[in-house]
Amino acid sequence: MRENRLYTEQPLRIGECIELEPRPAKHAAQVLRLGAGESLTLFNGDGRDYRAEIETRTRGQVAVRLLDVSEPEPAPALAITLALGISRGERMDLAIQKAVELGVSGIQPLFSTRTLVRLSGERLAKRAQHWQGVVIAACEQSGRRRLPAMATPVTLEAWLGQAPTGGILLHHAADKTLTELPPPQQHISLLIGPEGGLTPEEREQAQARAFTPVRLGPRVLRTETAPLAAIAAMQTLWGDFRAL
């Protein structure tokens, strides 16, 4: 039976009864159609799942009692930060959703020379809020108990200026493959451009910050496909997909 998991921003303590915020309350009542006496799992990003039972459900309001708590989610074998050029519409949503399911620890949206999406002010704030919602929904579905950090969108140049040196730069014409790289130490950044990729000048800037160009086989992958293939390969070589 599928587990009903919902994210809440509230502190969670065993034995307490809380009223869910509008988003999880609406999802529990109108999407999952849960009623009084039925169970669900809540998480708030502290690394634990909380088993709960619905006490009352009225129109627009759901109150639950917290019954039990899980052990903390283990730390990832490899913390991956995905630095991704902003792409259009559903492409960006898909890349974020699947990257969360595959276990990234952080996502950094980037504006670069070939970024086709122009966002600023209120539009940028709304899009960032939307992406946070994509992260939450992916955690609910995949069973993650900690939310990957969704960073504020910045320019590639600004990010390279403050990000830790070293990382992987995806480029279809690179000489090396992932299997030729030494295993990273605990954390690594993965840099991928938007539609059209990064310019030669931007790749040079990344390499000046010790990013290693890497190719993923003989094919040119779309901007929403490349991060998923790379993350899956990295998790297989060095991360959560390895046999324990």
C-alpha positions as CSV (number, residue, x, y, z in Angstrom):
1,M,0.0,0.0,0.0
2,R,1.3,3.4,-0.9
3,E,2.4,5.6,2.0
4,N,0.8,9.0,2.1
5,R,3.5,11.5,2.9
6,L,3.1,15.2,3.3
7,Y,5.4,18.1,4.0
8,T,4.6,20.6,6.8
9,E,6.6,23.6,7.9
10,Q,5.5,23.2,11.5
11,P,7.6,21.8,14.4
12,L,6.5,18.2,15.1
13,R,6.4,16.6,18.5
14,I,5.0,13.2,19.4
15,G,1.6,13.3,21.2
16,E,0.7,16.7,20.0
17,C,-2.3,17.5,17.8
18,I,-1.7,20.1,15.1
19,E,-3.8,21.7,12.4
20,L,-2.2,21.3,8.9
21,E,-1.4,24.4,6.8
22,P,-3.6,25.0,3.7
23,R,-1.4,23.2,1.2
24,P,-1.0,19.8,3.1
25,A,-4.6,20.1,4.4
26,K,-6.0,20.5,0.9
27,H,-3.9,17.6,-0.4
28,A,-4.9,15.3,2.4
29,A,-8.6,16.1,2.1
30,Q,-9.2,16.7,-1.6
31,V,-6.5,14.7,-3.3
32,L,-5.9,11.8,-1.0
33,R,-9.4,12.0,0.4
34,L,-8.3,10.9,3.8
35,G,-10.9,11.0,6.7
36,A,-10.9,10.9,10.5
37,G,-9.0,7.8,11.8
38,E,-6.9,7.4,8.7
39,S,-3.1,7.5,8.9
40,L,-0.5,9.5,7.1
41,T,3.2,10.4,7.4
42,L,4.4,14.0,8.0
43,F,7.9,15.4,7.6
44,N,9.3,18.9,8.1
45,G,12.8,18.6,6.8
46,D,14.4,17.7,10.2
47,G,15.4,14.3,8.8
48,R,12.6,12.2,10.4
49,D,9.2,10.9,9.4
50,Y,6.3,11.3,11.8
51,R,3.4,8.9,11.8
52,A,0.2,10.7,12.3
53,E,-3.6,10.0,12.4
54,I,-6.3,12.3,11.3
55,E,-8.5,13.4,14.3
56,T,-10.9,15.7,12.5
57,R,-11.5,16.8,8.9
58,T,-13.8,19.6,8.0
59,R,-14.0,21.7,4.9
60,G,-10.6,23.2,4.5
61,Q,-9.2,22.1,7.8
62,V,-7.4,18.9,8.8
63,A,-6.2,18.2,12.4
64,V,-3.8,15.3,13.1
65,R,-2.3,13.7,16.1
66,L,1.4,12.7,16.0
67,L,1.9,9.1,17.1
68,D,5.5,8.0,16.3
69,V,8.7,9.1,14.8
70,S,11.3,7.4,12.6
71,E,15.1,7.2,12.9
72,P,16.9,10.0,11.2
73,E,17.6,9.8,7.5
74,P,21.2,8.7,6.9
75,A,23.6,11.3,5.5
76,P,24.2,10.8,1.8
77,A,27.3,8.9,0.7
78,L,28.0,11.8,-1.7
79,A,26.5,15.3,-1.4
80,I,25.8,16.5,-4.9
81,T,25.1,20.2,-5.7
82,L,23.5,20.5,-9.1
83,A,24.3,23.9,-10.7
84,L,21.9,24.1,-13.7
85,G,21.4,26.7,-16.3
86,I,17.7,27.8,-16.2
87,S,15.7,26.3,-19.0
88,R,12.2,26.9,-20.2
89,G,9.0,25.7,-18.5
90,E,8.6,22.0,-18.0
91,R,12.2,21.2,-18.8
92,M,13.4,22.9,-15.7
93,D,10.7,21.4,-13.6
94,L,11.5,17.9,-14.8
95,A,15.3,18.3,-14.2
96,I,14.6,19.6,-10.6
97,Q,12.0,16.9,-9.8
98,K,14.1,14.0,-11.0
99,A,17.4,15.4,-9.5
100,V,15.6,15.4,-6.1
101,E,14.4,11.8,-6.6
102,L,18.0,10.8,-7.5
103,G,19.3,12.3,-4.3
104,V,21.0,15.6,-4.9
105,S,21.7,17.7,-1.8
106,G,21.3,21.1,-3.4
107,I,20.2,22.8,-6.5
108,Q,21.5,26.1,-7.8
109,P,19.6,27.7,-10.8
110,L,21.9,29.8,-13.0
111,F,21.6,32.6,-15.5
112,S,24.1,32.3,-18.3
113,T,24.8,33.8,-21.7
114,R,22.5,31.4,-23.5
115,T,19.7,31.3,-21.0
116,L,16.5,31.9,-22.9
117,V,14.3,32.6,-19.9
118,R,14.3,36.2,-18.7
119,L,13.2,36.5,-15.1
120,S,13.5,39.3,-12.5
121,G,11.6,40.8,-9.7
122,E,8.2,39.4,-9.0
123,R,8.3,36.9,-11.8
124,L,11.6,35.5,-10.5
125,A,10.2,35.3,-7.0
126,K,7.2,33.4,-8.2
127,R,9.3,31.0,-10.3
128,A,11.6,30.3,-7.4
129,Q,8.6,29.6,-5.2
130,H,7.3,27.2,-7.9
131,W,10.6,25.4,-8.0
132,Q,10.5,25.0,-4.2
133,G,7.1,23.4,-4.6
134,V,8.6,20.9,-7.1
135,V,11.3,20.0,-4.6
136,I,8.7,19.4,-1.8
137,A,6.5,17.3,-4.0
138,A,9.5,15.2,-5.2
139,C,10.5,14.6,-1.5
140,E,6.9,13.6,-0.6
141,Q,6.9,11.1,-3.4
142,S,10.4,9.7,-3.1
143,G,10.5,9.3,0.7
144,R,13.2,11.9,1.4
145,R,13.1,13.3,4.9
146,R,15.3,16.3,4.3
147,L,14.7,18.9,1.6
148,P,17.5,19.6,-0.8
149,A,18.5,23.3,-0.6
150,M,17.0,25.3,-3.4
151,A,19.3,28.3,-3.8
152,T,18.3,31.7,-5.1
153,P,19.0,32.0,-8.9
154,V,22.2,33.9,-9.7
155,T,24.5,34.4,-12.7
156,L,27.0,31.8,-13.5
157,E,29.8,34.3,-12.9
158,A,28.5,35.2,-9.4
159,W,28.1,31.5,-8.5
160,L,31.6,30.6,-9.7
161,G,33.0,33.5,-7.6
162,Q,31.6,32.1,-4.3
163,A,31.2,28.3,-4.9
164,P,33.9,25.9,-3.7
165,T,36.5,25.3,-6.3
166,G,36.5,22.0,-8.2
167,G,33.7,20.0,-9.6
168,I,32.4,18.5,-12.8
169,L,31.5,20.4,-15.9
170,L,29.4,18.5,-18.4
171,H,30.4,19.1,-22.0
172,H,29.7,16.7,-24.9
173,A,33.2,17.3,-26.5
174,A,35.2,16.8,-23.3
175,D,38.1,14.3,-23.4
176,K,37.4,12.6,-20.1
177,T,34.5,10.5,-18.8
178,L,33.3,10.1,-15.2
179,T,35.0,6.7,-14.8
180,E,38.4,8.4,-15.4
181,L,37.9,10.8,-12.4
182,P,39.1,10.1,-8.9
183,P,36.4,9.5,-6.3
184,P,35.3,12.9,-4.8
185,Q,35.5,13.6,-1.1
186,Q,32.0,13.8,0.4
187,H,30.8,16.7,-1.7
188,I,30.9,17.7,-5.4
189,S,29.3,20.3,-7.7
190,L,27.9,19.3,-11.1
191,L,27.7,22.2,-13.6
192,I,25.4,22.0,-16.6
193,G,24.4,24.8,-19.0
194,P,20.9,25.7,-20.4
195,E,19.6,25.0,-23.9
196,G,22.5,25.6,-26.2
197,G,25.0,24.9,-23.4
198,L,27.6,27.2,-21.9
199,T,29.8,29.4,-24.2
200,P,33.5,28.7,-24.6
201,E,34.2,31.7,-22.4
202,E,32.0,30.3,-19.6
203,R,33.6,26.9,-19.8
204,E,37.0,28.6,-19.5
205,Q,35.7,30.4,-16.4
206,A,34.6,27.2,-14.8
207,Q,37.9,25.4,-15.6
208,A,39.8,28.3,-14.1
209,R,37.9,27.4,-10.9
210,A,39.1,23.8,-11.2
211,F,36.0,22.3,-12.8
212,T,36.9,19.2,-14.9
213,P,35.1,18.9,-18.3
214,V,33.4,15.5,-18.7
215,R,31.4,13.9,-21.4
216,L,28.5,11.4,-21.1
217,G,29.1,9.0,-24.0
218,P,28.9,9.8,-27.7
219,R,25.5,11.5,-27.7
220,V,24.5,15.1,-27.0
221,L,21.8,15.1,-24.3
222,R,19.2,17.7,-23.7
223,T,19.5,20.1,-20.8
224,E,16.8,18.2,-18.8
225,T,18.3,14.8,-19.6
226,A,22.0,15.5,-19.0
227,P,21.8,16.1,-15.2
228,L,19.7,13.0,-14.6
229,A,22.1,10.8,-16.5
230,A,25.1,12.3,-14.8
231,I,23.6,12.1,-11.3
232,A,22.6,8.5,-11.8
233,A,26.1,7.7,-13.0
234,M,27.7,9.5,-10.1
235,Q,25.5,7.8,-7.5
236,T,26.4,4.4,-9.1
237,L,30.2,5.2,-9.0
238,W,30.5,7.0,-5.7
239,G,27.1,7.5,-4.0
240,D,23.9,6.0,-2.8
241,F,23.5,3.4,-5.6
242,R,26.5,1.4,-4.6
243,A,25.9,-1.9,-2.7
244,L,26.4,-1.4,1.0
